[in-house]
Amino acid sequence: MNSSVNKLVKQGQDFADTATDQAQSIGTRGLSAMNDAAQQALETAADATDSLIAYTKKNPAKALLIAAASGALLLTLVKVLSPSRS
């Protein structure tokens, strides 16, 4: 009987060790994927910033008009969507 209990305990320990290893592996892969996604987002943002700066240097008047129109549109949306204070 004692050997049956020991065998059962050993199987439980082996199962727990395997489950722990798999959980750690999944966690490591998840962190790696999140790190890769964050790095890609940073690179994309940097590329977009570089493109925006280059466009602004090439077309300063047009960029200023686009910025003013965007600001006016945003202000209009804020006023329309915010509750009135009356």
Sequence and secondary structure as in RCSB ss.txt:
>XXXX:A:sequence
MNSSVNKLVKQGQDFADTATDQAQSIGTRGLSAMNDAAQQALETAADATDSLIAYTKKNPAKALLIAAASGALLL
TLVKVLSPSRS
>XXXX:A:secstr
 HHHHHHHHHHHHHHHHHHHHHHHHHHHHHHHHHHHHHHHHHHHHHHHHHHHHHHHHH HHHHHHHHHHHHHHHH
HHHHHHS    
